[in-house]
Amino acid sequence: GLGTQAAVTNHGDLYMWGRNRQGCLGLHTDEDRYFPMKVPIGGRVTHVSLGCDHSAAVVKPWMS
């Protein structure tokens, strides 16, 4: 992403930070974040992709 970073932990938790253009960090706000914040997502993240004005994640249910 353009000024946006993401990290996925070994447990499938997604953390994002940086420029939050139109809420693309997924943190239910449009404020920029300068430190990693855990994204409230209903499953285990396996992949994440960042673009200029969007973010996308592949998520599997916690039970599988």
Secondary structure, 3 states (H helix, E strand, C coil): CCCEEEEECCCCCEEEEECCHHHCCCCCCCCCEEEEEECCCCCEEEEEEECCCCEEEEEECCCC
